[in-house]
């Protein structure tokens, strides 16, 4: 069992959970943000239940998987998820896709339960909580008094996110509601706040947030300005590909923006030593071994991929370790006017929070963006590897103009981190989007055979 596993408290309120358990056992695995789709839910338990306002329950629920065996050892015994549950006798027909089900027994018998984030009334009342500091049981609501949020903003739920849920209010603010909860400060609150204090304009600053103190201290959601006229980098890249347009100018500017954020992060948080390449190589090799066990298509390429990691032990240590984005790709950047902005500093939700908050080589972020250009170039046939190559070159050149060092001259580091990212992508696609598996597998073949 890992440190991120959760135990069902002995004093958890059992009766409300028993009346909901059957419904949630079926509903939870169907949600895009549920991390345990490949593992059966063996246990459900309430960690915290608070009446946020009449007709809406805030619930932290434990979903246990019984320590299912997995490559490299046992998987976590379970995860904690945040739910906002609406409870009504007769819910509006407009809430159809949000319905969880009708409770047949217990204290909630005869009532219908639904995901309250789909309910405009509940979304409105949640914003009112955020506008004014206060408490509700173990929940703590805070805000930046220098940035007051107006009342009466019309909410709408975005349907594009997978690991969390987001509400947009009046096209002025966006509230990210974290779904999978781990103890500690979420980087998506911590990092933008620190960068705002550094005067970094590349990241929207938090204006309100809410946390919990029970059963552990954790961040639950963050409200930030919404860039209404912005387009995400993924959409812009695909549009350029579809129209046959060049994207190198945008990629160069994005490289400069990435370096700006890295420089601000290096000022806002402590700097570590240059990367310990031996330890990094060992961790990458361990992840490769587990992935190859789960995805047989990787196995013929393992020797070449191991060589990419082994080369780390003899190459330049590279720039010092520092706080980074942690999951940087074209979907995590927005272009408004002529400026690029960086969003979603949560990191990879599947990784422990302590790891996501620790220092890493900035090359890891760069490798993630390079892989994203490759993904974009392979969205339609014929694949456009030359388009991706030009974007990768331009991005690195733009980064070098701001950072003072060129990622392309850290060949061994860049190859290792890009290989590690491609291995992660293979495992993810095999589990969640098998039709996309050829995209990272093409990179695996390139990195293993040619060593590019």
N, C-alpha and C positions, 0 to 999 in steps of 0.2 A: 504494500500500500504506500502511495507517495504522500508527500506532505500536503498535497492539495486535496486529498481525499477527505470526505466529511462523514461524520458519524451522526446518526439520528439521536437527538437528545432524549434521555429517559423521561424528561418532564415535558416533552412536546405535547401540545393539545391534540389528543388522538381522535376524538369524536368528529370534529369537522373534517379531518383528513379521511377518516373512514367513509364518510358520506361522499367524498369527492374522489377517492382513490381510483375507483373503477373508471370514471370518466377521464381523469388525468393520465391514467396508465395507457389509454388508447390515444389520447390527444397529444401528449408531449412528444412522442417519437415522430409525429407527423409535421412538427414545426421545423422550419429551416434552421433555426438557431439551436436545436437540440443536438448536443455533441455525441450522444450515445446511440446513434441509429444502428450501428453494427453490433450492439450488445443488448441483450434482453434486460428490461427493467424488472429487477427482482424485489425491489423494496421502494416504497414511497413514504415520506415522512415530512411533517411540517417542522421547519426550523423556526419560523416566526410568522405570525398572522396578526395584522393590524387593520382595523377599520379606518381607512384613509378618509373617507367621508361616506355618508349614507348611500348604501347600494354599491360600494366598491371596497373590496378587500385587497390589501397589499400582502402578498404571501411570498416567503422564501421557502421553497420546497426542495427536499433532498430526493434525488432519484438514484437509487443504488443499483449496481450491476453485479454485485456478488464477487468482485475480484476476478473477473473473467480472464483466463489465461490469454496472453498476447505475446508476440515476438519480443524477446528481450526481457520477459518477466511478466508479472501481473499488471493488468491495467488498473487505473484508479478504481476504488470501490464504488465511487459515485460522484455526483456533481450537485452543486447548489444552483437553482434557477430562480429568477425573479419573475413573479406573475402579478399582474393587476387584474383581478377577477371582478367583473360586474355580476351582480345578483339581482334578478328581477322575476316578477311573476309572469309578465308578458313583455318580453323584449321586442324592440322595434324590428320589423321585417328587414330593415336596412342592415341589421347586424348579422344577417344570415351566415356569412362565411366566418364570422367571429365566434359563432356558437360552439360551446364545448359540450353541453348536454343538460338534460333535466335531472335533478337530484331526486332519487326515489325514496330515500330514508334519512334519518338523522335530523339534526337541527335545521338543515336547509331543504328538507323534503318538500317537493312541490315547486321549488324555485328553479329557474333556468340560469345557468352559469355561462359566461362568455368572456372573451378577452376584451377587457375594458379599454385598451388602447384604440380599439376600433370605434368606440363610442364618443361622439363629439362632446357630449356633456361631461363625461369623465375626463377627457383630455383638457377641456376648459378648466375644470376644477383642479386638475393637477398643475396647470400653469399658475393658477391663483396661489397654490401652496408655494410654488417656487418664487413668486414675486415678493413674498414676505417671509423673512426668516422665522422659523418656529419649529415645533416638534409635534409628532403624532406617535405616541408610544416610543419605540426605539428609533423612529425615523427622525432625521435631522435635515432641515431645509435651510440652505444658505444662499446668499447672493452678493454680488459686487454692488455696494450702495452707490458707487459712482456711475453705474450704468443701469438706471432704472428701466424696467420692462413695462411697456404700456399694457393696460387691461383690454379685454375684449378681442384679442387676436384670434382669428378663425383657424382652428386646427385641421390638419390633414395628415394621415398616416402614410408614410412612404412604403412602397412595396418592393424596393430594390435590395434592401440589406438582407444579409443571411445570418450573421452571428449576433445581431442585436436588432432593436426596433427603434425607428426614429419618427418623431412628430415634427412637422413644420407648422409654425404659428405665423399666420399672416404674411408669409414669404419674407419675414424679418428675422426669425429665430428658428433654430433647429434643436430639438431635445433628443439626445441619444439615451435610450433606456437600455442599460446593460442587461442581458439575459442570463448569462453564465457568470455567477458571482464567486469571487475568491476573496479571502481576507486581505485587507490592505488598501492603500490608495491606488486607484486605477490610473495608469499613465495618461489616459485621455482627459483627465482633470489636472493631474500634476504637471505634465509637460507644457500644454498650452498656457497654463497660468504662469509658469516660470519663464516661458519665452516672451509673454506679454510684458513681464517686468524687465526683460532685457531690451524691450523696444522692437522686437522682431515682428514685422508686419506680415510675414508670410503665413502666419497661423492665426485663425480666429480665436480670440481670447474668451474664456468662459465667463458668463455673466450670472449664472445661477447653477446650483447643483443640489443633489440630495444624497444622504448617506444613511447607513444603519449602524447601530451600536450593539445589536443582538441578532444572532448568537455570536457574532464577531463584528469587528469594525470593518466596513467595506464601503466602496463607492457604488452608488446605484444608478445615477444618471447625471448628465451634464447638458446645460443649455448654452448655446453659442450663437453668435450672429450667423444668419443664413445668407450665403452669397447668391442672391436670386438670379442674377444674370450670368452666372458662371456655368461652364461646361466641364465635365470631368475629362481627364486626359485620355481615358479609354475610348470614350465616344468620339473625341476629336481625332484620335489616331485612326479609328475605323472609318470615319468620314473621309479622312485624307486618302486612305487606301482605296476606298470605293470610288473616289473621283480622280484617282491617279495623281494626286497632289504630293508635293514634297513635304516632309515633316521635319527636316533637319533644323530649320530655324527655331521651331518650337522646342525640339529636343535640346538644342544648345541652351536656350533660355531656361528650360527645366533643369538642366545640369547646374546652371548658376544658382537657381533657387534652392536646389538641394544643398549645395555648398553653403549658402547663406544660413539655412536652418541648422546644418551641422556646426557651423561656427558659433551660432547663438547657443546651441546646446552645450558646446564645449565651455562656454562662459557661464552658463546657468547651473551646470552640474559639475561635480568633481571629475577630473581627468584621471584615467588609469594609466598603467604602464603600456608600452607597446604590446601587442597581442602575444600571448604565450602560445606559439604556434604548435608546439608539441601536444599540449592539452587540447587545443582546438582540433587538430588533426585526429586525435583519438576519439573525440566526441562525434566528429563527422563520420568517421569510419564505423562507429557503433550504430549511428542512425542508418547508414547504408546497409549494414548487416541485417537490421530489423526490417528495413523496407524490402530488401531482396527476398527475405523469407516470406513476406506477405504478398509480393508481386513477382512471380516467377520470371516475367519478361525482363527484369533487371539483371538476372543472374549471369547471363553471358557477358555482361559489361562490367561486372564487379572488379576484375583485375585492373582494367584501365582507370576506373573511378577511384580505386584505392591508391593508384599511383598519383592521381591529382592531389589527394589528401596527404600522401607521404611526402610530396614535394614541398609541403608547407614547412617541414622541419629544417629545410636547407635554404629557404628563401628569405628575403628581407622581411623583418617583423612588421613593417608598415607603420601607419599612423597610430598614435596612442588610442587605447580603448576609451570610449566615451558613451554617453547616452545617445541613442539613435532612434529612428522611427520604429524599426523592428519588423515592419511588414510593408515596405514601400513598393508600390507598383502604380500603373497608370490610373487605376481606379481610386487611388488615395490622393490624387492631386486635382486641383481645380484651376481653370484659367478664366479670369474675369478681366475683360479688356485686354491689356498687353501683359498682365502680371499672372504668375503662377502662385498658387497657395497650396499648402500641405495640410491635410486633415487626417483624422483617425489615428491617433498615436497609441491606441490600445495595444498594438503589437499583435502577434498571432495568438488568438484566444485559447488555442489548445495548449499553449506552453504555460508553465507556472508563472504566477505574477512576479515572484522574486527574480526569475530569469529575465522577464520583460522589463523590469526596472533596473537591471544591472548594466554595466558598461560593456560595449561590444565594439568591434572594429567598424568604422563607418563604411568599409568596403562591403559589408553585409547589405546595407541599404542600396548601394550602387549596384550590386549584383542582382538584387530584386528588381530594380527598374530595368536593367538590361534584359532580364528574362521576360519582363512584361512587353518590351518591344517585340521580342520573338513571338510571344503569344498573339499579339495583334497581327503580325505579318502572316500568321498561319490560320486566320479565321475563315478564309475562303480560298478556293483553288482558282488559278495556280498559286501556290504559296509564294511569298515575296521575301526570300531570305536577304536579297540585296537591299531592300527597303529597311529591313531590321538592322543590317550591318551599318548602313549610313546613319541611322538614328542612334545606334550605340556609340559610334565614333563621335557624333556631334554632342551627345549627352556628356560623354567623358571629357571632351574638349571644353565644354561650357563649365563643367565642374572644376576643371583645372584652373580656369581663369579666376575663380573666386577663392578656391581652397589653397592655391599655392603648390599643389602637388597633383600629378596626373595619374588617375587610376590605371591607365593603360601601361604605365611603367611599373606597376605592381602586378606583373603578369601571374606569378605563382599564387599570390593571394586572391586575385580576382577569379582565376580559374577555379580555385578550391571553393570559394564562396558561391560561385555560380553553379558549380557541380552540386554542392550541398542543397542549394535551392531547387535545382532540377530534381534531385532525389525526393525532396519533400513534395514537389508537384506530382511526381509519379504516384506516390502513395495516396495523395489527396484525390487525384483523378480516378485512380483505380477504385477507391471507396465510394466516391460521390458522383463522378461524371465520367463513366468509362468511355464515352464517345470522344472525350477530349484527350485521352491517354496518348494518342500519337504525337501530340504537341510536345510535351516534355520528353517523350521517348526519342524524338528527333534530336533534341539537345543532348540527351544522354549519349547517343551514338557519336555525335560530334565531339563531345568533351572526353569520352573514353578512348576513342580511336585516334583522333587527330591532336587532342590536347590543346585545342584552341581556347 
